[in-house]
Amino acid sequence: MDKESLEAQKAEAEKEARQYENQVKILLNKQRDLERRERNHRLIVHGAIMEGVFPFTASMDGEAINEFLIALSRLPGATEAAEKAQKSVPAN
């Protein structure tokens, strides 16, 4: 093998390495996009459930909803209900 041949192989290997790096970036972006869409969907569904159970929350701002949920969490039996609900959720 001569020097030119080795340089050509090196250039080709560097080109392939850049292509693989770009593929990794593309896949990571797709994964982040999927995770973001899944989270957005979950938040929308949870918000819709909340408005269905407590219709008046539709007109509340975030801070008021937060205070309302904190007040609910302090009611007798809330901790037990939350633990029971958590246990019914299948593990990922």
C-alpha positions in Angstrom: 0.0 0.0 0.0 1.2 3.4 -0.8 0.7 6.7 1.0 -2.0 7.9 -1.4 -4.0 4.7 -1.0 -3.9 5.1 2.8 -4.9 8.8 2.6 -7.9 7.8 0.4 -8.9 5.1 2.9 -8.6 7.5 5.8 -10.7 10.1 4.0 -13.4 7.5 3.2 -13.4 6.3 6.8 -13.7 9.9 8.1 -16.6 10.5 5.6 -18.4 7.3 6.9 -17.8 8.4 10.5 -19.4 11.8 9.8 -22.4 10.0 8.1 -22.8 7.8 11.2 -22.6 10.8 13.5 -25.3 12.5 11.5 -27.5 9.4 11.6 -27.1 9.3 15.4 -28.1 13.0 15.6 -31.2 12.4 13.4 -32.3 9.4 15.5 -31.8 11.4 18.7 -33.9 14.2 17.3 -36.6 11.7 16.3 -36.6 10.2 19.7 -36.9 13.6 21.4 -39.7 14.6 19.1 -41.6 11.3 19.9 -41.1 11.8 23.6 -42.3 15.4 23.3 -45.4 14.4 21.4 -46.2 11.6 23.9 -45.8 14.1 26.8 -48.0 16.7 25.0 -50.7 14.0 24.4 -50.6 12.9 28.0 -50.9 16.4 29.3 -53.8 17.1 27.0 -55.6 13.9 28.0 -55.0 14.6 31.7 -56.2 18.1 31.3 -59.4 16.9 29.6 -60.0 14.4 32.3 -59.6 17.1 35.0 -62.0 19.4 33.2 -64.5 16.6 32.9 -64.4 15.8 36.6 -64.0 19.5 37.7 -65.5 21.6 34.9 -64.8 24.9 36.7 -61.1 24.3 36.3 -61.3 25.2 32.6 -61.5 28.9 33.6 -58.7 28.7 36.2 -55.1 29.7 35.7 -52.2 27.4 36.5 -51.6 28.7 40.0 -55.3 28.4 41.0 -55.4 24.8 39.7 -52.2 24.0 41.6 -53.7 25.4 44.8 -56.9 23.5 44.2 -55.0 20.2 43.7 -52.8 20.8 46.8 -56.0 21.4 48.8 -57.5 18.2 47.4 -54.3 16.3 48.3 -54.6 17.3 51.9 -58.1 15.9 52.4 -58.5 12.8 54.5 -57.9 9.7 52.5 -56.1 11.5 49.7 -52.8 9.8 50.4 -54.3 6.4 50.4 -56.2 7.1 47.2 -53.1 8.3 45.5 -51.1 5.2 46.6 -53.9 2.9 45.4 -54.0 4.7 42.1 -50.2 4.4 41.7 -50.3 0.7 42.4 -52.8 0.2 39.6 -50.5 1.8 37.0 -48.6 -0.9 35.1 -44.8 -0.6 35.3 -43.1 0.6 32.1 
